Amino acid sequence: MPPPAAPEQKKSGGKKLLGILGVILAVIVIGGLKFGAKSLFGDKDETAQAKVGDCIAGLPEVAEGKEEEANDAKVVDCTSTEAAFNVVGRVENQTEAQAQLGTACEQYIKEGEEGYTFYSIPAGGKGYLLCLTKKA
């Protein structure tokens, strides 16, 4: 009779566990980079902290009733030659539908002034709306 086979070592189970943990860790890291890279690596909302009295640069000229993405918008010093708009109001907890109505800024725009709105609202969520006037 041949001698009985040696029992399998338990190390292979440990390798499988480490392999599974490695895959899970890789998925977490890749997911974090994919979804968190915007905030970590420069696609930060440069207007998130804008307040009344600040000035904004990097906004495109948009015809009345039209919308356009403004990925280069940022808060700048109001003495800067880049400053194009004054922040005259800020409204929190706005949905995209509310922002598109444009009525939230009516209280901040003086009679005879041309008003503009800029908003940052995640899809299906709520965000903020900046009420702007063209810098003189």
Backbone as a printed PyTorch tensor [residue, N CA C, xyz], in Angstrom:
tensor([[[  0.8160,  -1.1860,   0.0000],
         [  0.0000,   0.0000,   0.0000],
         [  0.8570,   1.2460,   0.0000]],

        [[  0.4220,   2.1690,  -0.7830],
         [  1.2130,   3.3970,  -0.7810],
         [  0.9840,   4.1650,   0.5210]],

        [[  1.9940,   4.9280,   0.9390],
         [  1.8260,   5.6840,   2.1810],
         [  0.7200,   6.7170,   2.0080]],

        [[ -0.0040,   7.0530,   3.0780],
         [ -1.0950,   8.0270,   2.9720],
         [ -0.5460,   9.3900,   2.5620]],

        [[ -1.3370,  10.0870,   1.7880],
         [ -0.9200,  11.4180,   1.3050],
         [ -0.8640,  12.3770,   2.4810]],

        [[  0.1070,  13.2490,   2.4190],
         [  0.2540,  14.2470,   3.4920],
         [ -0.9370,  15.1980,   3.4450]],

        [[ -1.4690,  15.6050,   4.5910],
         [ -2.6010,  16.5380,   4.5800],
         [ -2.1760,  17.8730,   3.9720]],

        [[ -3.1300,  18.5040,   3.2930],
         [ -2.8390,  19.8070,   2.6600],
         [ -2.5600,  20.8360,   3.7380]],

        [[ -1.6490,  21.7300,   3.4220],
         [ -1.3460,  22.7750,   4.3800],
         [ -2.4210,  23.8410,   4.3200]],

        [[ -2.6760,  24.4820,   5.4300],
         [ -3.7280,  25.4850,   5.5330],
         [ -3.3170,  26.8220,   4.9130]],

        [[ -2.0780,  26.9880,   4.5290],
         [ -1.5930,  28.2620,   4.0070],
         [ -2.3630,  28.7060,   2.7730]],

        [[ -2.7870,  27.7740,   1.9340],
         [ -3.4710,  28.1710,   0.7140],
         [ -4.7540,  28.9310,   1.0140]],

        [[ -5.4490,  28.5580,   2.0860],
         [ -6.6510,  29.2880,   2.4840],
         [ -6.3180,  30.7210,   2.8510]],

        [[ -5.2100,  30.8970,   3.5440],
         [ -4.7710,  32.2380,   3.9050],
         [ -4.4440,  33.0520,   2.6700]],

        [[ -3.8410,  32.4370,   1.6770],
         [ -3.5140,  33.1400,   0.4390],
         [ -4.7880,  33.5530,  -0.2800]],

        [[ -5.7760,  32.6840,  -0.2680],
         [ -7.0420,  33.0350,  -0.9040],
         [ -7.6730,  34.2170,  -0.1970]],

        [[ -7.6520,  34.1900,   1.1210],
         [ -8.2310,  35.2820,   1.8850],
         [ -7.4970,  36.5810,   1.5770]],

        [[ -6.1830,  36.5300,   1.5790],
         [ -5.4080,  37.7290,   1.2480],
         [ -5.6980,  38.1830,  -0.1700]],

        [[ -5.8360,  37.2330,  -1.0770],
         [ -6.1610,  37.5870,  -2.4560],
         [ -7.5140,  38.2680,  -2.5500]],

        [[ -8.4950,  37.7600,  -1.8480],
         [ -9.8300,  38.3650,  -1.8500],
         [ -9.7710,  39.7440,  -1.2140]],

        [[ -9.0800,  39.8570,  -0.0620],
         [ -8.9420,  41.1660,   0.5770],
         [ -8.2110,  42.1440,  -0.3370]],

        [[ -7.2080,  41.6350,  -1.0540],
         [ -6.4820,  42.4870,  -1.9950],
         [ -7.3810,  43.0100,  -3.1060]],

        [[ -8.2420,  42.1430,  -3.6200],
         [ -9.1800,  42.5600,  -4.6650],
         [-10.1560,  43.5790,  -4.1110]],

        [[-10.6840,  43.3190,  -2.9150],
         [-11.6210,  44.2670,  -2.3060],
         [-10.9330,  45.6030,  -2.0760]],

        [[ -9.7220,  45.5690,  -1.5510],
         [ -8.9760,  46.7980,  -1.3190],
         [ -8.7290,  47.5360,  -2.6340]],

        [[ -8.3770,  46.8100,  -3.6720],
         [ -8.1480,  47.4380,  -4.9750],
         [ -9.4270,  48.0920,  -5.4890]],

        [[-10.5570,  47.4210,  -5.3090],
         [-11.8360,  47.9880,  -5.7520],
         [-12.1400,  49.2610,  -4.9650]],

        [[-11.8890,  49.2290,  -3.6610],
         [-12.1310,  50.4260,  -2.8400],
         [-11.2220,  51.5690,  -3.2860]],

        [[ -9.9490,  51.2880,  -3.5000],
         [ -9.0050,  52.3280,  -3.9130],
         [ -9.3950,  52.8900,  -5.2810]],

        [[ -9.7000,  52.0150,  -6.2230],
         [-10.0900,  52.4750,  -7.5580],
         [-11.3880,  53.2630,  -7.4780]],

        [[-12.3620,  52.7770,  -6.7230],
         [-13.6220,  53.4960,  -6.5620],
         [-13.3990,  54.8560,  -5.9210]],

        [[-12.5470,  54.8920,  -4.9100],
         [-12.2450,  56.1590,  -4.2540],
         [-11.5910,  57.1380,  -5.1960]],

        [[-10.6830,  56.6340,  -6.0160],
         [-10.0300,  57.5180,  -6.9870],
         [-11.0120,  57.9830,  -8.0520]],

        [[-11.8470,  57.0620,  -8.5080],
         [-12.7890,  57.4190,  -9.5680],
         [-13.7920,  58.4650,  -9.0850]],

        [[-14.3480,  58.2590,  -7.8920],
         [-15.3980,  59.1400,  -7.4150],
         [-14.8840,  60.2730,  -6.5450]],

        [[-13.7160,  60.1020,  -5.9610],
         [-13.1840,  61.1360,  -5.0900],
         [-12.0960,  61.9760,  -5.7340]],

        [[-11.6530,  61.6020,  -6.8990],
         [-10.5480,  62.3080,  -7.5440],
         [-10.8820,  63.7540,  -7.8410]],

        [[-12.1350,  64.0110,  -8.1590],
         [-12.5160,  65.3910,  -8.4620],
         [-12.1880,  66.3020,  -7.2930]],

        [[-12.5720,  65.8930,  -6.1020],
         [-12.3310,  66.7600,  -4.9580],
         [-10.8700,  66.7040,  -4.5200]],

        [[-10.1870,  65.5900,  -4.7330],
         [ -8.8050,  65.4770,  -4.3010],
         [ -7.8130,  66.0900,  -5.2780]],

        [[ -8.1090,  66.0640,  -6.5460],
         [ -7.1180,  66.4440,  -7.5390],
         [ -7.5150,  67.6080,  -8.4200]],

        [[ -8.1770,  68.6140,  -7.8630],
         [ -8.3120,  69.8470,  -8.5940],
         [ -9.6360,  70.1400,  -9.2600]],

        [[-10.5740,  69.2300,  -9.3220],
         [-11.8550,  69.5950,  -9.9020],
         [-12.7580,  70.0480,  -8.7560]],

        [[-12.1740,  70.8740,  -7.9300],
         [-12.8440,  71.3780,  -6.7390],
         [-13.7710,  72.5190,  -7.1390]],

        [[-14.8620,  72.6610,  -6.4010],
         [-15.8050,  73.7550,  -6.6530],
         [-15.1760,  75.0360,  -6.1070]],

        [[-14.6560,  75.8510,  -6.9860],
         [-13.9510,  77.0720,  -6.5990],
         [-14.8880,  78.1760,  -6.1240]],

        [[-16.1950,  77.9640,  -6.2240],
         [-17.1460,  78.9860,  -5.7880],
         [-17.9460,  78.5440,  -4.5700]],

        [[-17.6420,  77.3860,  -4.0170],
         [-18.4230,  76.8230,  -2.9140],
         [-18.4760,  77.7490,  -1.6960]],

        [[-17.4380,  78.5090,  -1.4680],
         [-17.3970,  79.3860,  -0.2940],
         [-17.7180,  80.8400,  -0.6400]],

        [[-18.1650,  81.1000,  -1.8670],
         [-18.4720,  82.4750,  -2.2810],
         [-19.5670,  83.0580,  -1.4030]],

        [[-19.3980,  84.3430,  -1.0740],
         [-20.3770,  85.0200,  -0.2320],
         [-20.6380,  86.4100,  -0.7930]],

        [[-21.6630,  87.0510,  -0.2770],
         [-22.0070,  88.3990,  -0.7050],
         [-20.7870,  89.3000,  -0.5170]],

        [[-20.4780,  90.0740,  -1.5560],
         [-19.3190,  90.9550,  -1.5300],
         [-18.1220,  90.4030,  -2.2760]],

        [[-18.1350,  89.0860,  -2.5660],
         [-17.0550,  88.4770,  -3.3440],
         [-17.2510,  88.7840,  -4.8210]],

        [[-16.2170,  88.5280,  -5.5900],
         [-16.2980,  88.6650,  -7.0440],
         [-15.9500,  87.3410,  -7.6940]],

        [[-16.5400,  87.1020,  -8.8550],
         [-16.3890,  85.8390,  -9.5750],
         [-15.7710,  86.1050, -10.9440]],

        [[-14.8750,  85.2180, -11.3430],
         [-14.2660,  85.2550, -12.6760],
         [-14.4960,  83.9030, -13.3370]],

        [[-14.2710,  83.8420, -14.6260],
         [-14.3370,  82.5790, -15.3500],
         [-15.7210,  82.1550, -15.7740]],

        [[-16.6650,  83.0890, -15.8020],
         [-18.0130,  82.7550, -16.2590],
         [-18.1870,  83.1740, -17.7100]],

        [[-18.8030,  82.3360, -18.5160],
         [-19.0320,  82.6930, -19.9170],
         [-20.1870,  83.6870, -20.0540]],

        [[-20.2010,  84.4080, -21.1510],
         [-21.3400,  85.2740, -21.4690],
         [-22.4730,  84.3640, -21.9330]],

        [[-23.6400,  84.5210, -21.3340],
         [-24.7800,  83.6610, -21.6480],
         [-25.9760,  84.5390, -21.9600]],

        [[-26.6490,  84.2350, -23.0480],
         [-27.8350,  84.9990, -23.4460],
         [-28.9630,  84.7660, -22.4510]],

        [[-29.8330,  85.7280, -22.3100],
         [-30.9610,  85.6340, -21.3880],
         [-31.7860,  84.3900, -21.6790]],

        [[-32.1260,  83.6780, -20.6130],
         [-32.9320,  82.4690, -20.7410],
         [-32.1390,  81.2340, -21.1200]],

        [[-30.8470,  81.3710, -21.3240],
         [-29.9950,  80.2360, -21.7050],
         [-29.1280,  79.8230, -20.5210]],

        [[-28.6240,  78.5990, -20.5800],
         [-27.7160,  78.0750, -19.5660],
         [-26.4590,  77.5620, -20.2330]],

        [[-25.3650,  77.6290, -19.4840],
         [-24.1070,  77.1030, -19.9800],
         [-23.2730,  76.6580, -18.7870]],

        [[-22.5270,  75.5590, -18.9430],
         [-21.6550,  75.1090, -17.8640],
         [-20.5150,  76.0910, -17.7020]],

        [[-20.1210,  76.2720, -16.4480],
         [-19.0540,  77.2240, -16.1430],
         [-18.0170,  76.5380, -15.2680]],

        [[-17.2250,  75.6640, -15.8560],
         [-16.2500,  74.8770, -15.1070],
         [-15.0630,  75.6870, -14.6120]],

        [[-14.8530,  76.8720, -15.1530],
         [-13.6950,  77.6720, -14.7630],
         [-14.0410,  78.7730, -13.7710]],

        [[-15.2680,  78.7970, -13.2730],
         [-15.6890,  79.8430, -12.3350],
         [-14.8790,  79.7500, -11.0520]],

        [[-14.4960,  80.9210, -10.5320],
         [-13.7330,  80.9550,  -9.2860],
         [-13.9100,  82.3120,  -8.6170]],

        [[-13.7170,  82.3250,  -7.3080],
         [-13.7560,  83.5650,  -6.5430],
         [-12.4070,  84.2480,  -6.7190]],

        [[-12.4530,  85.5450,  -7.0180],
         [-11.2280,  86.3290,  -7.1680],
         [-11.3700,  87.6280,  -6.3800]],

        [[-10.2630,  88.2710,  -6.1380],
         [-10.2820,  89.5700,  -5.4770],
         [-11.0090,  90.5530,  -6.3820]],

        [[-11.8550,  91.3810,  -5.7960],
         [-12.6610,  92.3010,  -6.5970],
         [-11.8290,  93.3730,  -7.2980]],

        [[-10.5780,  93.5570,  -6.9030],
         [ -9.7020,  94.5120,  -7.5940],
         [ -8.9920,  93.8590,  -8.7770]],

        [[ -9.1400,  92.5460,  -8.9140],
         [ -8.4950,  91.8160, -10.0050],
         [ -9.1190,  92.1830, -11.3460]],

        [[ -8.2950,  92.1910, -12.3750],
         [ -8.8130,  92.4460, -13.7210],
         [ -9.6730,  91.2880, -14.2080]],

        [[ -9.5600,  90.1160, -13.5660],
         [-10.3780,  88.9500, -13.9230],
         [-11.8070,  89.0650, -13.3980]],

        [[-12.0080,  89.8590, -12.3400],
         [-13.3180,  89.9570, -11.6940],
         [-14.3480,  90.4740, -12.6880]],

        [[-15.3760,  89.6680, -12.9360],
         [-16.3940,  90.0400, -13.9190],
         [-17.7890,  90.2030, -13.3040]],

        [[-18.0360,  89.5400, -12.1670],
         [-19.3500,  89.5770, -11.5360],
         [-19.2090,  89.7960, -10.0360]],

        [[-20.1650,  90.5390,  -9.4770],
         [-20.2600,  90.7330,  -8.0270],
         [-21.2970,  89.7600,  -7.4820]],

        [[-20.9940,  89.1440,  -6.3500],
         [-21.9720,  88.2990,  -5.6730],
         [-22.8200,  89.2160,  -4.7940]],

        [[-24.1070,  89.3110,  -5.1070],
         [-25.0160,  90.1840,  -4.3500],
         [-25.9870,  89.3820,  -3.4860]],

        [[-26.0010,  88.0490,  -3.6640],
         [-26.8670,  87.1940,  -2.8690],
         [-26.4420,  85.7460,  -2.9790]],

        [[-26.7940,  84.9810,  -1.9740],
         [-26.5220,  83.5430,  -1.9750],
         [-27.7400,  82.8550,  -1.3760]],

        [[-28.2210,  81.8150,  -2.0590],
         [-29.3960,  81.0750,  -1.6020],
         [-28.9910,  79.6030,  -1.4850]],

        [[-29.2320,  79.0230,  -0.3200],
         [-28.8690,  77.6270,  -0.0470],
         [-30.0580,  76.6990,  -0.2890]],

        [[-29.7660,  75.4000,  -0.3130],
         [-30.7810,  74.3350,  -0.3930],
         [-31.7030,  74.4750,  -1.6010]],

        [[-31.1330,  74.7530,  -2.7440],
         [-31.9020,  74.8900,  -3.9760],
         [-31.8180,  73.6090,  -4.8030]],

        [[-32.9340,  73.2330,  -5.3960],
         [-32.9210,  72.1500,  -6.3760],
         [-32.5940,  72.7740,  -7.7300]],

        [[-32.2760,  71.9530,  -8.6960],
         [-31.9820,  72.4800, -10.0310],
         [-33.2100,  73.1720, -10.6190]],

        [[-34.3820,  72.6030, -10.3940],
         [-35.6210,  73.2050, -10.9060],
         [-35.8390,  74.5890, -10.2930]],

        [[-35.5930,  74.7260,  -8.9990],
         [-35.7390,  76.0300,  -8.3490],
         [-34.7370,  77.0300,  -8.9210]],

        [[-33.5120,  76.5910,  -9.1130],
         [-32.4690,  77.4780,  -9.6320],
         [-32.8070,  77.9500, -11.0380]],

        [[-33.3540,  77.0620, -11.8450],
         [-33.6820,  77.4190, -13.2280],
         [-34.8390,  78.4010, -13.3180]],

        [[-35.6890,  78.4440, -12.3100],
         [-36.7750,  79.4270, -12.2990],
         [-36.2210,  80.8490, -12.2610]],

        [[-35.1330,  81.0300, -11.5200],
         [-34.5000,  82.3370, -11.4520],
         [-35.1570,  83.3190, -10.4980]],

        [[-36.1930,  82.9120,  -9.7940],
         [-36.9060,  83.8440,  -8.9160],
         [-36.2090,  84.0460,  -7.5710]],

        [[-35.3440,  83.1360,  -7.1650],
         [-34.6860,  83.2280,  -5.8610],
         [-33.7950,  84.4610,  -5.7490]],

        [[-33.3350,  84.9870,  -6.8620],
         [-32.4250,  86.1340,  -6.8300],
         [-33.1370,  87.4800,  -6.9780]],

        [[-34.4140,  87.4700,  -7.2400],
         [-35.1260,  88.7310,  -7.4730],
         [-34.9440,  89.7240,  -6.3340]],

        [[-34.9160,  89.2530,  -5.1010],
         [-34.7830,  90.1320,  -3.9470],
         [-33.4010,  90.7770,  -3.8450]],

        [[-32.4110,  90.2290,  -4.5400],
         [-31.0440,  90.7440,  -4.4510],
         [-30.6610,  91.6760,  -5.6000]],

        [[-31.4170,  91.6500,  -6.6570],
         [-31.1000,  92.4550,  -7.8420],
         [-31.8920,  93.7610,  -7.7660]],

        [[-31.1710,  94.8650,  -7.8080],
         [-31.8280,  96.1790,  -7.7430],
         [-32.5200,  96.4830,  -9.0630]],

        [[-33.5340,  97.3140,  -8.9860],
         [-34.2590,  97.7200, -10.1880],
         [-33.2870,  98.3920, -11.1530]],

        [[-33.3600,  97.9960, -12.4090],
         [-32.4930,  98.5440, -13.4370],
         [-31.1840,  97.7720, -13.6020]],

        [[-30.8550,  96.8790, -12.6630],
         [-29.6390,  96.0680, -12.7770],
         [-29.9380,  94.7920, -13.5450]],

        [[-28.9470,  94.3440, -14.2660],
         [-29.0650,  93.0670, -14.9660],
         [-28.5380,  91.9890, -14.0260]],

        [[-29.3700,  91.0140, -13.7130],
         [-28.9810,  89.9660, -12.7800],
         [-28.6590,  88.6610, -13.4720]],

        [[-27.7850,  87.9100, -12.8400],
         [-27.3680,  86.6080, -13.3520],
         [-27.3920,  85.6170, -12.2010]],

        [[-27.5600,  84.3480, -12.5220],
         [-27.4980,  83.3140, -11.4920],
         [-26.4270,  82.3030, -11.8660]],

        [[-25.7790,  81.8080, -10.8550],
         [-24.7910,  80.7420, -10.9950],
         [-25.1280,  79.7410,  -9.9140]],

        [[-25.2420,  78.4710, -10.2830],
         [-25.5570,  77.4810,  -9.2600],
         [-24.7120,  76.2350,  -9.4010]],

        [[-24.5400,  75.5730,  -8.2590],
         [-23.8260,  74.3080,  -8.1920],
         [-24.7140,  73.3490,  -7.4200]],

        [[-25.3390,  72.4340,  -8.1530],
         [-26.3150,  71.5210,  -7.5610],
         [-26.0670,  70.1180,  -8.1210]],

        [[-25.8170,  69.1470,  -7.2580],
         [-25.6230,  67.7820,  -7.7480],
         [-26.9290,  67.2250,  -8.3120]],

        [[-26.8310,  66.3510,  -9.2880],
         [-28.0150,  65.7580,  -9.9170],
         [-28.9280,  65.1400,  -8.8630]],

        [[-30.1780,  65.5810,  -8.8850],
         [-31.1670,  65.0490,  -7.9610],
         [-31.0230,  65.5390,  -6.5250]],

        [[-30.0970,  66.4600,  -6.2890],
         [-29.8690,  66.9270,  -4.9280],
         [-30.1540,  68.4040,  -4.7710]],

        [[-29.5730,  68.9690,  -3.7370],
         [-29.7150,  70.3870,  -3.4680],
         [-28.3300,  71.0060,  -3.3690]],

        [[-28.2700,  72.2840,  -3.6990],
         [-26.9970,  72.9830,  -3.6430],
         [-27.2300,  74.4610,  -3.4210]],

        [[-26.2810,  75.2510,  -3.8860],
         [-26.3790,  76.6900,  -3.6700],
         [-26.5250,  77.4410,  -4.9840]],

        [[-27.0400,  78.6390,  -4.8490],
         [-27.2770,  79.5230,  -5.9860],
         [-26.6410,  80.8660,  -5.6430]],

        [[-25.8410,  81.3930,  -6.5480],
         [-25.2610,  82.7150,  -6.3580],
         [-26.0160,  83.6990,  -7.2400]],

        [[-26.3570,  84.8340,  -6.6620],
         [-27.0250,  85.9100,  -7.3940],
         [-25.9420,  86.9120,  -7.7480]],

        [[-25.8160,  87.2160,  -9.0220],
         [-24.6960,  88.0310,  -9.5080],
         [-25.1750,  89.2500, -10.2900]],

        [[-24.3400,  90.2770, -10.2650],
         [-24.5090,  91.4220, -11.1670],
         [-23.1760,  91.6150, -11.8690]],

        [[-23.2280,  92.1570, -13.0410],
         [-22.0150,  92.4100, -13.8220],
         [-21.1940,  93.4720, -13.1030]],

        [[-19.9020,  93.2320, -12.9980],
         [-19.0080,  94.1970, -12.3470],
         [-18.8310,  95.3970, -13.2560]],

        [[-18.9810,  96.5690, -12.6630],
         [-18.8700,  97.8100, -13.4370],
         [-17.4380,  98.1250, -13.7870]]])
